[in-house]
């Protein structure tokens, strides 16, 4: 499941399908995922999307909205909030700092 989320991070999270394939409930699979990796499947996916967004913002050429959509988020507000929580500042600030060579929080 984790490998699939790594490669298909822009797709909506679907815990039901892999749970059915493993003959367990989605709740049980989520619980086992949390036990194995220390976070929920949703949290893991948000982290992967944020990492990919950071790479796209560093590369330049895309607006924050385009990056939001490219990583599978449908709400710019939610994307910006989660990005800020994980990175320490909003995506627009991250992009600006990356263009100057200082993308990390100080």
N, CA, C and O atoms as a GROMACS GRO file, in nm:
protein
  424
    1UNK      N    1   0.082  -0.119   0.000
    1UNK     CA    2   0.000   0.000   0.000
    1UNK      C    3   0.087   0.125   0.000
    1UNK      O    4   0.058   0.221  -0.071
    2UNK      N    5   0.193   0.123   0.079
    2UNK     CA    6   0.280   0.240   0.086
    2UNK      C    7   0.349   0.265  -0.048
    2UNK      O    8   0.360   0.380  -0.091
    3UNK      N    9   0.396   0.161  -0.113
    3UNK     CA   10   0.461   0.177  -0.244
    3UNK      C   11   0.364   0.235  -0.346
    3UNK      O   12   0.400   0.319  -0.428
    4UNK      N   13   0.240   0.189  -0.339
    4UNK     CA   14   0.139   0.241  -0.432
    4UNK      C   15   0.114   0.389  -0.405
    4UNK      O   16   0.102   0.468  -0.498
    5UNK      N   17   0.107   0.427  -0.278
    5UNK     CA   18   0.086   0.568  -0.244
    5UNK      C   19   0.205   0.652  -0.288
    5UNK      O   20   0.188   0.766  -0.329
    6UNK      N   21   0.325   0.596  -0.280
    6UNK     CA   22   0.443   0.669  -0.325
    6UNK      C   23   0.438   0.698  -0.474
    6UNK      O   24   0.476   0.806  -0.518
    7UNK      N   25   0.392   0.602  -0.551
    7UNK     CA   26   0.390   0.622  -0.697
    7UNK      C   27   0.263   0.688  -0.748
    7UNK      O   28   0.263   0.750  -0.854
    8UNK      N   29   0.154   0.675  -0.673
    8UNK     CA   30   0.026   0.731  -0.717
    8UNK      C   31  -0.025   0.838  -0.620
    8UNK      O   32  -0.144   0.845  -0.591
    9UNK      N   33   0.066   0.921  -0.572
    9UNK     CA   34   0.033   1.022  -0.471
    9UNK      C   35  -0.073   1.121  -0.516
    9UNK      O   36  -0.143   1.179  -0.434
   10UNK      N   37  -0.086   1.142  -0.648
   10UNK     CA   38  -0.182   1.240  -0.698
   10UNK      C   39  -0.324   1.183  -0.708
   10UNK      O   40  -0.419   1.256  -0.737
   11UNK      N   41  -0.338   1.054  -0.685
   11UNK     CA   42  -0.469   0.990  -0.689
   11UNK      C   43  -0.535   1.000  -0.552
   11UNK      O   44  -0.467   1.010  -0.450
   12UNK      N   45  -0.668   0.996  -0.549
   12UNK     CA   46  -0.737   0.997  -0.418
   12UNK      C   47  -0.699   0.873  -0.337
   12UNK      O   48  -0.674   0.766  -0.392
   13UNK      N   49  -0.694   0.890  -0.208
   13UNK     CA   50  -0.659   0.779  -0.120
   13UNK      C   51  -0.771   0.676  -0.120
   13UNK      O   52  -0.888   0.710  -0.098
   14UNK      N   53  -0.737   0.551  -0.146
   14UNK     CA   54  -0.834   0.442  -0.147
   14UNK      C   55  -0.781   0.330  -0.057
   14UNK      O   56  -0.698   0.250  -0.100
   15UNK      N   57  -0.829   0.325   0.065
   15UNK     CA   58  -0.788   0.221   0.158
   15UNK      C   59  -0.874   0.096   0.139
   15UNK      O   60  -0.831  -0.015   0.170
   16UNK      N   61  -0.994   0.115   0.087
   16UNK     CA   62  -1.088   0.002   0.070
   16UNK      C   63  -1.032  -0.106  -0.022
   16UNK      O   64  -1.038  -0.224   0.012
   17UNK      N   65  -0.979  -0.068  -0.139
   17UNK     CA   66  -0.933  -0.167  -0.237
   17UNK      C   67  -0.820  -0.255  -0.182
   17UNK      O   68  -0.831  -0.377  -0.189
   18UNK      N   69  -0.712  -0.197  -0.130
   18UNK     CA   70  -0.608  -0.285  -0.076
   18UNK      C   71  -0.655  -0.365   0.045
   18UNK      O   72  -0.607  -0.476   0.068
   19UNK      N   73  -0.747  -0.310   0.121
   19UNK     CA   74  -0.801  -0.383   0.236
   19UNK      C   75  -0.877  -0.507   0.188
   19UNK      O   76  -0.861  -0.616   0.243
   20UNK      N   77  -0.959  -0.489   0.084
   20UNK     CA   78  -1.031  -0.605   0.028
   20UNK      C   79  -0.932  -0.708  -0.024
   20UNK      O   80  -0.952  -0.828  -0.004
   21UNK      N   81  -0.826  -0.662  -0.090
   21UNK     CA   82  -0.725  -0.754  -0.142
   21UNK      C   83  -0.653  -0.832  -0.034
   21UNK      O   84  -0.606  -0.944  -0.057
   22UNK      N   85  -0.645  -0.774   0.084
   22UNK     CA   86  -0.580  -0.840   0.198
   22UNK      C   87  -0.681  -0.908   0.289
   22UNK      O   88  -0.645  -0.959   0.396
   23UNK      N   89  -0.807  -0.910   0.248
   23UNK     CA   90  -0.914  -0.972   0.327
   23UNK      C   91  -0.926  -0.915   0.467
   23UNK      O   92  -0.936  -0.988   0.565
   24UNK      N   93  -0.926  -0.783   0.475
   24UNK     CA   94  -0.946  -0.716   0.603
   24UNK      C   95  -1.024  -0.588   0.581
   24UNK      O   96  -1.040  -0.541   0.468
   25UNK      N   97  -1.073  -0.533   0.689
   25UNK     CA   98  -1.148  -0.408   0.677
   25UNK      C   99  -1.051  -0.291   0.655
   25UNK      O  100  -0.933  -0.300   0.687
   26UNK      N  101  -1.104  -0.184   0.600
   26UNK     CA  102  -1.023  -0.063   0.580
   26UNK      C  103  -0.972  -0.011   0.714
   26UNK      O  104  -0.858   0.035   0.725
   27UNK      N  105  -1.056  -0.019   0.815
   27UNK     CA  106  -1.015   0.026   0.949
   27UNK      C  107  -0.897  -0.055   1.000
   27UNK      O  108  -0.801   0.001   1.052
   28UNK      N  109  -0.903  -0.187   0.984
   28UNK     CA  110  -0.795  -0.273   1.032
   28UNK      C  111  -0.666  -0.247   0.953
   28UNK      O  112  -0.558  -0.241   1.011
   29UNK      N  113  -0.678  -0.231   0.822
   29UNK     CA  114  -0.560  -0.201   0.741
   29UNK      C  115  -0.499  -0.068   0.783
   29UNK      O  116  -0.377  -0.057   0.793
   30UNK      N  117  -0.582   0.032   0.806
   30UNK     CA  118  -0.531   0.163   0.850
   30UNK      C  119  -0.460   0.151   0.984
   30UNK      O  120  -0.355   0.212   1.006
   31UNK      N  121  -0.517   0.072   1.074
   31UNK     CA  122  -0.454   0.052   1.205
   31UNK      C  123  -0.319  -0.018   1.192
   31UNK      O  124  -0.222   0.020   1.259
   32UNK      N  125  -0.312  -0.118   1.107
   32UNK     CA  126  -0.185  -0.189   1.085
   32UNK      C  127  -0.082  -0.098   1.017
   32UNK      O  128   0.037  -0.103   1.048
   33UNK      N  129  -0.129  -0.015   0.925
   33UNK     CA  130  -0.041   0.081   0.858
   33UNK      C  131   0.019   0.176   0.961
   33UNK      O  132   0.140   0.201   0.961
   34UNK      N  133  -0.066   0.229   1.049
   34UNK     CA  134  -0.019   0.322   1.152
   34UNK      C  135   0.083   0.253   1.244
   34UNK      O  136   0.184   0.313   1.280
   35UNK      N  137   0.057   0.130   1.280
   35UNK     CA  138   0.149   0.056   1.366
   35UNK      C  139   0.284   0.036   1.297
   35UNK      O  140   0.388   0.048   1.360
   36UNK      N  141   0.281   0.004   1.168
   36UNK     CA  142   0.404  -0.023   1.094
   36UNK      C  143   0.484   0.103   1.062
   36UNK      O  144   0.607   0.101   1.066
   37UNK      N  145   0.414   0.214   1.029
   37UNK     CA  146   0.484   0.332   0.978
   37UNK      C  147   0.472   0.456   1.067
   37UNK      O  148   0.531   0.560   1.036
   38UNK      N  149   0.397   0.445   1.175
   38UNK     CA  150   0.391   0.555   1.270
   38UNK      C  151   0.297   0.668   1.233
   38UNK      O  152   0.295   0.771   1.301
   39UNK      N  153   0.219   0.652   1.128
   39UNK     CA  154   0.122   0.754   1.089
   39UNK      C  155   0.012   0.688   1.008
   39UNK      O  156   0.028   0.578   0.956
   40UNK      N  157  -0.100   0.757   0.997
   40UNK     CA  158  -0.213   0.704   0.922
   40UNK      C  159  -0.183   0.706   0.773
   40UNK      O  160  -0.095   0.781   0.728
   41UNK      N  161  -0.255   0.626   0.695
   41UNK     CA  162  -0.236   0.632   0.549
   41UNK      C  163  -0.259   0.774   0.494
   41UNK      O  164  -0.185   0.818   0.406
   42UNK      N  165  -0.359   0.844   0.545
   42UNK     CA  166  -0.386   0.980   0.498
   42UNK      C  167  -0.268   1.073   0.528
   42UNK      O  168  -0.226   1.150   0.442
   43UNK      N  169  -0.217   1.065   0.649
   43UNK     CA  170  -0.103   1.149   0.687
   43UNK      C  171   0.018   1.118   0.601
   43UNK      O  172   0.090   1.209   0.559
   44UNK      N  173   0.042   0.990   0.576
   44UNK     CA  174   0.154   0.949   0.491
   44UNK      C  175   0.138   1.009   0.351
   44UNK      O  176   0.233   1.061   0.294
   45UNK      N  177   0.016   1.001   0.296
   45UNK     CA  178  -0.010   1.054   0.162
   45UNK      C  179   0.011   1.205   0.158
   45UNK      O  180   0.068   1.257   0.062
   46UNK      N  181  -0.034   1.276   0.260
   46UNK     CA  182  -0.015   1.421   0.265
   46UNK      C  183   0.134   1.455   0.267
   46UNK      O  184   0.177   1.550   0.202
   47UNK      N  185   0.212   1.377   0.341
   47UNK     CA  186   0.356   1.400   0.345
   47UNK      C  187   0.418   1.377   0.208
   47UNK      O  188   0.501   1.458   0.165
   48UNK      N  189   0.381   1.270   0.138
   48UNK     CA  190   0.433   1.245   0.003
   48UNK      C  191   0.395   1.357  -0.093
   48UNK      O  192   0.476   1.403  -0.173
   49UNK      N  193   0.270   1.401  -0.085
   49UNK     CA  194   0.225   1.510  -0.173
   49UNK      C  195   0.303   1.638  -0.144
   49UNK      O  196   0.338   1.711  -0.237
   50UNK      N  197   0.329   1.665  -0.019
   50UNK     CA  198   0.404   1.785   0.018
   50UNK      C  199   0.547   1.776  -0.033
   50UNK      O  200   0.601   1.875  -0.083
   51UNK      N  201   0.610   1.660  -0.021
   51UNK     CA  202   0.746   1.643  -0.072
   51UNK      C  203   0.750   1.667  -0.223
   51UNK      O  204   0.841   1.733  -0.274
   52UNK      N  205   0.652   1.614  -0.294
   52UNK     CA  206   0.647   1.634  -0.439
   52UNK      C  207   0.621   1.780  -0.472
   52UNK      O  208   0.679   1.835  -0.566
   53UNK      N  209   0.533   1.843  -0.396
   53UNK     CA  210   0.505   1.986  -0.416
   53UNK      C  211   0.632   2.069  -0.395
   53UNK      O  212   0.658   2.163  -0.470
   54UNK      N  213   0.709   2.034  -0.295
   54UNK     CA  214   0.834   2.106  -0.271
   54UNK      C  215   0.927   2.096  -0.392
   54UNK      O  216   0.987   2.196  -0.433
   55UNK      N  217   0.937   1.977  -0.450
   55UNK     CA  218   1.021   1.959  -0.568
   55UNK      C  219   0.970   2.041  -0.686
   55UNK      O  220   1.048   2.104  -0.757
   56UNK      N  221   0.839   2.042  -0.706
   56UNK     CA  222   0.781   2.120  -0.816
   56UNK      C  223   0.801   2.269  -0.794
   56UNK      O  224   0.827   2.343  -0.889
   57UNK      N  225   0.787   2.315  -0.670
   57UNK     CA  226   0.807   2.457  -0.640
   57UNK      C  227   0.953   2.496  -0.660
   57UNK      O  228   0.981   2.606  -0.708
   58UNK      N  229   1.046   2.408  -0.623
   58UNK     CA  230   1.189   2.437  -0.645
   58UNK      C  231   1.221   2.444  -0.794
   58UNK      O  232   1.303   2.525  -0.836
   59UNK      N  233   1.157   2.358  -0.873
   59UNK     CA  234   1.183   2.354  -1.016
   59UNK      C  235   1.134   2.480  -1.087
   59UNK      O  236   1.186   2.517  -1.192
   60UNK      N  237   1.035   2.544  -1.029
   60UNK     CA  238   0.981   2.666  -1.090
   60UNK      C  239   0.892   2.634  -1.209
   60UNK      O  240   0.878   2.519  -1.249
   61UNK      N  241   0.834   2.737  -1.264
   61UNK     CA  242   0.753   2.722  -1.383
   61UNK      C  243   0.606   2.697  -1.359
   61UNK      O  244   0.525   2.714  -1.450
   62UNK      N  245   0.568   2.657  -1.238
   62UNK     CA  246   0.427   2.632  -1.207
   62UNK      C  247   0.382   2.726  -1.096
   62UNK      O  248   0.457   2.757  -1.004
   63UNK      N  249   0.258   2.769  -1.106
   63UNK     CA  250   0.201   2.848  -0.997
   63UNK      C  251   0.172   2.756  -0.880
   63UNK      O  252   0.172   2.634  -0.895
   64UNK      N  253   0.148   2.815  -0.765
   64UNK     CA  254   0.113   2.736  -0.647
   64UNK      C  255  -0.016   2.658  -0.674
   64UNK      O  256  -0.027   2.543  -0.632
   65UNK      N  257  -0.111   2.719  -0.741
   65UNK     CA  258  -0.235   2.649  -0.774
   65UNK      C  259  -0.209   2.529  -0.865
   65UNK      O  260  -0.264   2.422  -0.843
   66UNK      N  261  -0.125   2.547  -0.965
   66UNK     CA  262  -0.090   2.436  -1.055
   66UNK      C  263  -0.021   2.322  -0.979
   66UNK      O  264  -0.047   2.205  -1.004
   67UNK      N  265   0.068   2.358  -0.887
   67UNK     CA  266   0.136   2.257  -0.806
   67UNK      C  267   0.035   2.184  -0.718
   67UNK      O  268   0.039   2.061  -0.707
   68UNK      N  269  -0.055   2.258  -0.658
   68UNK     CA  270  -0.161   2.200  -0.575
   68UNK      C  271  -0.237   2.093  -0.653
   68UNK      O  272  -0.256   1.982  -0.604
   69UNK      N  273  -0.279   2.126  -0.771
   69UNK     CA  274  -0.355   2.033  -0.854
   69UNK      C  275  -0.269   1.916  -0.903
   69UNK      O  276  -0.317   1.803  -0.913
   70UNK      N  277  -0.143   1.944  -0.934
   70UNK     CA  278  -0.053   1.841  -0.985
   70UNK      C  279  -0.026   1.731  -0.883
   70UNK      O  280  -0.002   1.616  -0.920
   71UNK      N  281  -0.029   1.765  -0.756
   71UNK     CA  282  -0.003   1.664  -0.652
   71UNK      C  283  -0.130   1.600  -0.599
   71UNK      O  284  -0.125   1.523  -0.504
   72UNK      N  285  -0.243   1.631  -0.661
   72UNK     CA  286  -0.367   1.563  -0.625
   72UNK      C  287  -0.455   1.631  -0.524
   72UNK      O  288  -0.550   1.570  -0.473
   73UNK      N  289  -0.428   1.755  -0.493
   73UNK     CA  290  -0.512   1.830  -0.399
   73UNK      C  291  -0.616   1.909  -0.478
   73UNK      O  292  -0.585   1.965  -0.584
   74UNK      N  293  -0.737   1.914  -0.427
   74UNK     CA  294  -0.841   1.988  -0.497
   74UNK      C  295  -0.872   2.122  -0.432
   74UNK      O  296  -0.939   2.206  -0.491
   75UNK      N  297  -0.822   2.142  -0.310
   75UNK     CA  298  -0.846   2.266  -0.238
   75UNK      C  299  -0.714   2.338  -0.213
   75UNK      O  300  -0.628   2.287  -0.142
   76UNK      N  301  -0.700   2.455  -0.271
   76UNK     CA  302  -0.578   2.533  -0.251
   76UNK      C  303  -0.561   2.570  -0.104
   76UNK      O  304  -0.449   2.570  -0.053
   77UNK      N  305  -0.670   2.602  -0.037
   77UNK     CA  306  -0.662   2.639   0.105
   77UNK      C  307  -0.612   2.524   0.191
   77UNK      O  308  -0.525   2.543   0.275
   78UNK      N  309  -0.668   2.406   0.170
   78UNK     CA  310  -0.623   2.289   0.247
   78UNK      C  311  -0.479   2.255   0.214
   78UNK      O  312  -0.401   2.223   0.303
   79UNK      N  313  -0.443   2.261   0.086
   79UNK     CA  314  -0.306   2.235   0.045
   79UNK      C  315  -0.210   2.331   0.114
   79UNK      O  316  -0.110   2.288   0.171
   80UNK      N  317  -0.241   2.459   0.111
   80UNK     CA  318  -0.154   2.560   0.173
   80UNK      C  319  -0.142   2.539   0.324
   80UNK      O  320  -0.034   2.554   0.382
   81UNK      N  321  -0.254   2.505   0.388
   81UNK     CA  322  -0.252   2.482   0.533
   81UNK      C  323  -0.164   2.364   0.568
   81UNK      O  324  -0.079   2.374   0.656
   82UNK      N  325  -0.182   2.252   0.500
   82UNK     CA  326  -0.103   2.131   0.528
   82UNK      C  327   0.044   2.155   0.494
   82UNK      O  328   0.133   2.113   0.568
   83UNK      N  329   0.071   2.221   0.382
   83UNK     CA  330   0.208   2.251   0.343
   83UNK      C  331   0.275   2.334   0.451
   83UNK      O  332   0.388   2.305   0.491
   84UNK      N  333   0.207   2.436   0.499
   84UNK     CA  334   0.262   2.524   0.602
   84UNK      C  335   0.288   2.447   0.731
   84UNK      O  336   0.390   2.468   0.797
   85UNK      N  337   0.196   2.357   0.768
   85UNK     CA  338   0.215   2.276   0.888
   85UNK      C  339   0.339   2.189   0.879
   85UNK      O  340   0.413   2.175   0.976
   86UNK      N  341   0.364   2.130   0.762
   86UNK     CA  342   0.476   2.038   0.746
   86UNK      C  343   0.609   2.109   0.719
   86UNK      O  344   0.714   2.065   0.767
   87UNK      N  345   0.605   2.218   0.642
   87UNK     CA  346   0.728   2.284   0.597
   87UNK      C  347   0.768   2.402   0.686
   87UNK      O  348   0.886   2.430   0.704
   88UNK      N  349   0.669   2.468   0.742
   88UNK     CA  350   0.700   2.580   0.830
   88UNK      C  351   0.662   2.716   0.773
   88UNK      O  352   0.660   2.815   0.845
   89UNK      N  353   0.632   2.721   0.646
   89UNK     CA  354   0.583   2.843   0.584
   89UNK      C  355   0.505   2.808   0.458
   89UNK      O  356   0.517   2.696   0.407
   90UNK      N  357   0.425   2.901   0.406
   90UNK     CA  358   0.336   2.872   0.292
   90UNK      C  359   0.412   2.838   0.164
   90UNK      O  360   0.529   2.872   0.150
   91UNK      N  361   0.344   2.770   0.071
   91UNK     CA  362   0.409   2.732  -0.055
   91UNK      C  363   0.464   2.850  -0.133
   91UNK      O  364   0.570   2.838  -0.196
   92UNK      N  365   0.396   2.964  -0.132
   92UNK     CA  366   0.446   3.080  -0.206
   92UNK      C  367   0.579   3.130  -0.149
   92UNK      O  368   0.668   3.170  -0.223
   93UNK      N  369   0.591   3.127  -0.017
   93UNK     CA  370   0.717   3.167   0.047
   93UNK      C  371   0.826   3.064   0.016
   93UNK      O  372   0.940   3.100  -0.013
   94UNK      N  373   0.790   2.936   0.022
   94UNK     CA  374   0.886   2.831  -0.010
   94UNK      C  375   0.938   2.848  -0.153
   94UNK      O  376   1.059   2.839  -0.176
   95UNK      N  377   0.849   2.874  -0.248
   95UNK     CA  378   0.890   2.893  -0.388
   95UNK      C  379   0.983   3.013  -0.401
   95UNK      O  380   1.084   3.006  -0.470
   96UNK      N  381   0.949   3.123  -0.334
   96UNK     CA  382   1.032   3.244  -0.340
   96UNK      C  383   1.171   3.218  -0.282
   96UNK      O  384   1.272   3.258  -0.340
   97UNK      N  385   1.175   3.150  -0.167
   97UNK     CA  386   1.304   3.119  -0.106
   97UNK      C  387   1.384   3.021  -0.191
   97UNK      O  388   1.506   3.033  -0.201
   98UNK      N  389   1.316   2.924  -0.252
   98UNK     CA  390   1.384   2.827  -0.337
   98UNK      C  391   1.448   2.895  -0.457
   98UNK      O  392   1.557   2.856  -0.500
   99UNK      N  393   1.382   2.996  -0.511
   99UNK     CA  394   1.437   3.067  -0.626
   99UNK      C  395   1.561   3.147  -0.587
   99UNK      O  396   1.645   3.178  -0.672
  100UNK      N  397   1.572   3.180  -0.457
  100UNK     CA  398   1.691   3.251  -0.408
  100UNK      C  399   1.794   3.155  -0.348
  100UNK      O  400   1.902   3.197  -0.306
  101UNK      N  401   1.759   3.025  -0.346
  101UNK     CA  402   1.854   2.926  -0.294
  101UNK      C  403   1.843   2.902  -0.145
  101UNK      O  404   1.932   2.839  -0.087
  102UNK      N  405   1.736   2.949  -0.080
  102UNK     CA  406   1.721   2.929   0.065
  102UNK      C  407   1.581   2.876   0.098
  102UNK      O  408   1.504   2.944   0.167
  103UNK      N  409   1.545   2.755   0.050
  103UNK     CA  410   1.408   2.707   0.071
  103UNK      C  411   1.376   2.658   0.212
  103UNK      O  412   1.259   2.646   0.245
  104UNK      N  413   1.472   2.631   0.294
  104UNK     CA  414   1.448   2.577   0.428
  104UNK      C  415   1.412   2.687   0.527
  104UNK      O  416   1.448   2.804   0.509
  105UNK      N  417   1.341   2.648   0.631
  105UNK     CA  418   1.306   2.741   0.738
  105UNK      C  419   1.433   2.783   0.811
  105UNK      O  420   1.529   2.706   0.821
  106UNK      N  421   1.432   2.904   0.861
  106UNK     CA  422   1.549   2.952   0.935
  106UNK      C  423   1.520   2.967   1.081
  106UNK      O  424   1.607   3.007   1.158
   0.00000   0.00000   0.00000
